[in-house]
Amino acid sequence: MSGLLISFEGIEAVGKGTQIRLLKENLAAKGLRIADTREPGGTPLAEKMRHLFKHDEDGHELKKVPQAEALLMMASRALNSAMMIAALESGEVDVFISDRFIDSSIAYQAGGRALKVHEIEWLNNFATRGRKPDLTFLLDISLEESYKRVQRRMADLPIQLQKDRFEEERRAFFEPVRQAYLDLAARESERIIVIDASPSDPKLIAEEIWKHVENKLARTAKK
């Protein structure tokens, strides 16, 4: 079986981390070798870039120049992609899972920052050497539910960690981001699976995800 690249996408607080953990448990139970990463980040240098995006005060300058934000994201993605592709092509891992990948840039930079979709798509292709996920799960919740979850999550964090700039964005930003995700899923329905992430029991969501992954594994094994 050739290696699979699976990505998880969605707006804030959809539960990607929980679902990635549960999927890893299911894959491990089948004896598969698994690795996971996140974007931005994944490699030592890319993690430094992540700090600019998420916490560093200098990161606020990026928001003023969306092109710079997009290019820094692509630099991080190029590093992360090279690491994932090498592991998959060498047979080191059977399944590589990424917490966000190419679709995030379409949603956030094109949808949220109003950059041109075809330009982001070209940059994605350049950064990843044309490698797309074999399967993408778009965890979808309403903006209202996202806001409630973010508020609960932030309340549990130390004060110094309660200033993640993406979670301070207004509704006007996240509405087009969510819509961009849904538009992507409509265009690439064979790759992108929309999952209702509103149920309070994450295991119910995980069961639905696992059905799709099992089917993908079975189809891949037959090739």
C-alpha positions as CSV (number, residue, x, y, z in Angstrom):
1,M,0.0,0.0,0.0
2,S,1.3,3.4,-0.9
3,G,1.4,6.1,1.8
4,L,-1.7,8.2,2.4
5,L,-1.7,11.9,3.1
6,I,-4.8,13.0,5.1
7,S,-5.5,16.5,6.1
8,F,-8.0,18.1,8.6
9,E,-9.5,21.5,7.9
10,G,-12.1,23.9,9.4
11,I,-12.6,27.2,11.1
12,E,-11.6,27.8,14.7
13,A,-12.5,25.3,17.5
14,V,-13.9,22.6,15.3
15,G,-12.1,19.9,17.2
16,K,-9.4,19.0,14.7
17,G,-6.9,18.0,17.4
18,T,-9.3,15.6,19.0
19,Q,-10.3,13.9,15.8
20,I,-6.6,13.6,14.7
21,R,-5.9,11.8,18.0
22,L,-8.8,9.5,17.6
23,L,-7.9,8.7,14.0
24,K,-4.3,7.9,15.0
25,E,-5.6,5.5,17.6
26,N,-7.8,3.7,15.0
27,L,-4.9,3.5,12.5
28,A,-2.5,2.3,15.1
29,A,-4.9,-0.5,16.1
30,K,-4.6,-1.7,12.5
31,G,-0.8,-1.8,12.8
32,L,-0.2,1.1,10.5
33,R,2.8,3.4,10.9
34,I,1.5,7.0,11.5
35,A,3.0,10.4,11.6
36,D,1.3,13.8,12.1
37,T,2.2,17.4,11.6
38,R,0.5,20.8,11.7
39,E,0.4,24.0,9.7
40,P,1.9,26.4,10.1
41,G,4.8,24.4,11.6
42,G,6.0,20.9,11.4
43,T,9.7,21.4,11.1
44,P,12.0,23.4,13.5
45,L,12.2,26.4,11.1
46,A,8.5,26.2,10.2
47,E,7.6,26.2,14.0
48,K,9.5,29.5,14.3
49,M,7.3,30.8,11.5
50,R,4.2,29.5,13.3
51,H,5.2,31.7,16.3
52,L,5.1,34.7,14.1
53,F,1.6,33.8,12.9
54,K,0.1,32.9,16.3
55,H,1.8,34.7,19.1
56,D,4.6,37.1,18.3
57,E,3.8,40.8,18.3
58,D,5.6,41.2,15.0
59,G,3.0,38.9,13.5
60,H,0.4,41.7,13.6
61,E,2.4,43.4,10.8
62,L,1.6,40.4,8.5
63,K,-2.1,41.0,8.8
64,K,-1.6,44.4,7.2
65,V,0.1,42.9,4.2
66,P,-1.9,39.8,3.1
67,Q,0.6,39.0,0.4
68,A,3.4,38.7,3.0
69,E,1.3,36.6,5.2
70,A,0.5,34.2,2.3
71,L,4.2,34.0,1.3
72,L,5.4,33.2,4.8
73,M,2.7,30.5,5.1
74,M,3.9,29.0,1.8
75,A,7.5,29.0,3.0
76,S,6.4,27.0,6.1
77,R,4.3,24.7,3.9
78,A,7.2,24.0,1.5
79,L,9.3,22.9,4.5
80,N,6.5,20.8,5.9
81,S,5.6,19.3,2.6
82,A,9.2,18.2,1.9
83,M,9.2,16.4,5.2
84,M,5.9,14.7,4.6
85,I,6.6,13.7,1.0
86,A,10.0,12.2,1.9
87,A,8.4,10.1,4.7
88,L,5.6,8.8,2.4
89,E,7.8,8.1,-0.6
90,S,10.4,6.3,1.4
91,G,7.9,4.1,3.0
92,E,8.8,5.3,6.4
93,V,5.2,5.9,7.3
94,D,1.9,4.5,6.0
95,V,-0.3,7.5,6.8
96,F,0.7,11.1,7.4
97,I,-1.9,13.3,9.0
98,S,-1.7,17.1,8.7
99,D,-3.6,19.6,10.9
100,R,-4.4,22.1,8.1
101,F,-2.8,22.0,4.7
102,I,-3.4,23.6,1.3
103,D,-7.1,24.3,1.7
104,S,-6.4,26.5,4.7
105,S,-4.7,29.0,2.4
106,I,-7.6,29.1,0.0
107,A,-10.0,29.6,2.9
108,Y,-8.0,32.1,5.0
109,Q,-5.8,34.0,2.5
110,A,-8.2,34.0,-0.5
111,G,-11.5,33.8,1.4
112,G,-10.6,35.8,4.5
113,R,-8.0,38.2,3.1
114,A,-9.5,38.5,-0.4
115,L,-6.4,37.5,-2.3
116,K,-7.0,35.9,-5.7
117,V,-7.8,32.2,-5.6
118,H,-5.7,31.3,-8.7
119,E,-2.6,33.0,-7.2
120,I,-3.0,31.0,-3.9
121,E,-3.5,27.8,-5.9
122,W,-0.4,28.4,-7.9
123,L,1.6,29.1,-4.7
124,N,0.2,25.9,-3.1
125,N,1.2,23.9,-6.1
126,F,4.7,25.4,-6.0
127,A,5.2,24.9,-2.3
128,T,3.9,21.3,-2.3
129,R,5.4,20.2,-5.7
130,G,1.8,19.4,-6.7
131,R,1.1,17.0,-3.8
132,K,-2.5,17.2,-2.6
133,P,-4.0,15.2,0.3
134,D,-5.5,11.9,-0.7
135,L,-8.3,12.6,1.7
136,T,-9.4,15.8,3.5
137,F,-11.9,16.1,6.3
138,L,-13.6,19.5,6.6
139,L,-15.0,19.7,10.1
140,D,-17.8,22.1,9.9
141,I,-19.7,24.1,12.6
142,S,-21.6,27.3,12.6
143,L,-19.9,30.6,13.4
144,E,-22.0,30.9,16.6
145,E,-20.8,27.5,17.8
146,S,-17.2,28.3,16.9
147,Y,-17.4,31.5,18.9
148,K,-18.8,29.7,21.9
149,R,-16.1,27.1,21.8
150,V,-13.3,29.6,21.4
151,Q,-14.6,31.6,24.4
152,R,-14.6,28.4,26.6
153,R,-11.2,27.4,25.4
154,M,-9.6,30.8,25.9
155,A,-11.1,31.1,29.4
156,D,-9.1,28.0,30.4
157,L,-5.7,29.4,29.2
158,P,-3.2,31.5,31.1
159,I,-3.6,35.2,30.4
160,Q,-0.4,35.4,28.4
161,L,-1.7,32.8,25.9
162,Q,-5.1,34.4,25.4
163,K,-4.1,36.6,22.4
164,D,-4.0,34.3,19.5
165,R,-4.5,36.8,16.7
166,F,-6.5,34.5,14.5
167,E,-9.0,33.9,17.3
168,E,-9.4,37.6,17.7
169,E,-10.7,38.1,14.2
170,R,-14.2,39.4,13.7
171,R,-17.2,37.6,12.3
172,A,-16.7,39.6,9.0
173,F,-13.5,37.6,8.5
174,F,-14.7,34.1,9.4
175,E,-17.9,34.2,7.4
176,P,-16.1,34.2,4.0
177,V,-13.5,31.7,5.4
178,R,-16.2,29.1,6.2
179,Q,-17.9,29.7,2.9
180,A,-14.6,29.3,1.0
181,Y,-14.1,26.0,2.7
182,L,-17.6,24.8,1.7
183,D,-17.1,26.0,-1.9
184,L,-13.9,24.0,-2.0
185,A,-15.6,20.9,-0.7
186,A,-18.3,21.3,-3.4
187,R,-15.6,21.6,-6.2
188,E,-13.5,18.7,-4.9
189,S,-16.1,16.4,-3.4
190,E,-14.1,13.2,-4.0
191,R,-11.2,14.5,-1.9
192,I,-12.9,16.8,0.6
193,I,-15.4,15.2,3.0
194,V,-17.6,17.6,5.0
195,I,-18.2,16.4,8.5
196,D,-20.7,17.8,10.9
197,A,-18.6,18.6,13.9
198,S,-21.4,20.0,16.1
199,P,-22.2,16.8,18.1
200,S,-20.9,17.0,21.6
201,D,-19.6,13.5,21.6
202,P,-16.3,13.4,19.6
203,K,-16.5,9.6,19.2
204,L,-19.6,9.9,17.0
205,I,-17.7,12.2,14.7
206,A,-14.7,9.9,14.8
207,E,-16.8,6.9,13.8
208,E,-18.0,8.8,10.7
209,I,-14.4,9.8,9.8
210,W,-13.2,6.2,10.3
211,K,-15.7,4.9,7.8
212,H,-14.3,7.1,5.1
213,V,-10.7,6.3,6.0
214,E,-11.4,2.5,6.0
215,N,-12.9,2.8,2.5
216,K,-9.9,4.8,1.3
217,L,-7.4,2.3,2.8
218,A,-9.3,-0.6,1.1
219,R,-9.4,1.1,-2.3
220,T,-5.7,2.0,-2.0
221,A,-4.7,-1.6,-1.1
222,K,-6.4,-2.9,-4.2
223,K,-4.2,-0.7,-6.5
